[in-house]
């Protein structure tokens, strides 16, 4: 079974000229942040579905620009 199996959500962030990809994998209970060159910047495992859903809502809100929030993947918190 690969990491791409199961239910996952993929989000693309454009930061200046770079493109970052965030993959939420609900089957594996993890999320992964990919650098523009495809390398893994960060991976958090053993998350519950409610944690992944909360993160998904925050990312969706950010992408929809309803609120001004930034998720700091390296510190694991939200900066308002």
C-alpha positions as CSV (number, residue, x, y, z in Angstrom):
1,X,0.0,0.0,0.0
2,X,1.5,3.3,-1.0
3,X,1.0,6.7,0.7
4,X,-1.3,7.7,-2.1
5,X,-3.8,5.0,-1.4
6,X,-7.0,5.8,0.4
7,X,-8.9,9.1,0.9
8,X,-6.8,12.2,0.5
9,X,-7.2,15.9,-0.2
10,X,-4.6,17.8,-2.1
11,X,-4.1,21.6,-1.8
12,X,-1.8,23.8,-3.9
13,X,-0.4,27.0,-2.5
14,X,1.3,29.7,-4.7
15,X,3.8,31.6,-2.6
16,X,5.6,34.2,-4.8
17,X,6.9,32.2,-7.7
18,X,7.0,28.9,-5.8
19,X,4.2,26.2,-5.6
20,X,3.8,24.2,-2.4
21,X,1.6,21.1,-2.2
22,X,-0.2,19.9,1.0
23,X,-1.7,16.4,1.0
24,X,-4.1,15.4,3.8
25,X,-4.4,11.6,3.9
26,X,-7.3,10.5,6.0
27,X,-6.7,6.8,5.6
28,X,-3.1,7.0,6.9
29,X,-4.0,9.8,9.4
30,X,-1.2,12.1,8.2
31,X,-0.5,15.3,6.3
32,X,2.5,16.0,4.1
33,X,3.9,19.3,2.9
34,X,5.9,19.2,-0.4
35,X,8.5,21.7,-1.5
36,X,8.4,23.1,-5.1
37,X,11.1,20.6,-6.1
38,X,9.0,17.7,-4.8
39,X,10.9,17.0,-1.6
40,X,9.0,16.5,1.6
41,X,9.3,19.5,3.9
42,X,7.3,18.1,6.7
43,X,5.1,15.1,7.5
44,X,2.9,14.7,10.6
45,X,1.5,11.2,11.3
46,X,-0.9,9.6,13.7
47,X,-3.5,12.4,13.5
48,X,-7.2,11.8,14.2
49,X,-9.9,12.5,11.6
50,X,-11.1,15.5,13.6
51,X,-7.6,17.0,13.5
52,X,-7.3,16.5,9.7
53,X,-10.8,17.9,9.2
54,X,-9.9,21.0,11.3
55,X,-6.8,21.5,9.3
56,X,-8.8,21.1,6.1
57,X,-11.3,23.7,7.2
58,X,-8.4,26.1,8.0
59,X,-6.8,25.6,4.6
60,X,-10.1,25.9,2.7
61,X,-10.8,29.1,4.6
62,X,-7.4,30.5,3.7
63,X,-7.8,29.5,0.1
64,X,-11.2,31.1,-0.1
65,X,-9.8,34.3,1.5
66,X,-12.7,34.5,3.9
67,X,-10.3,35.3,6.7
68,X,-6.7,36.3,6.8
69,X,-5.1,33.3,8.4
70,X,-1.7,31.7,7.7
71,X,-0.9,28.2,8.9
72,X,2.7,27.9,10.1
73,X,3.5,24.3,9.1
74,X,6.9,24.4,10.9
75,X,5.5,25.5,14.3
76,X,2.1,23.8,13.9
77,X,0.0,26.8,14.7
78,X,-2.2,29.4,13.1
79,X,-1.1,33.0,12.8
80,X,-4.0,35.4,12.5
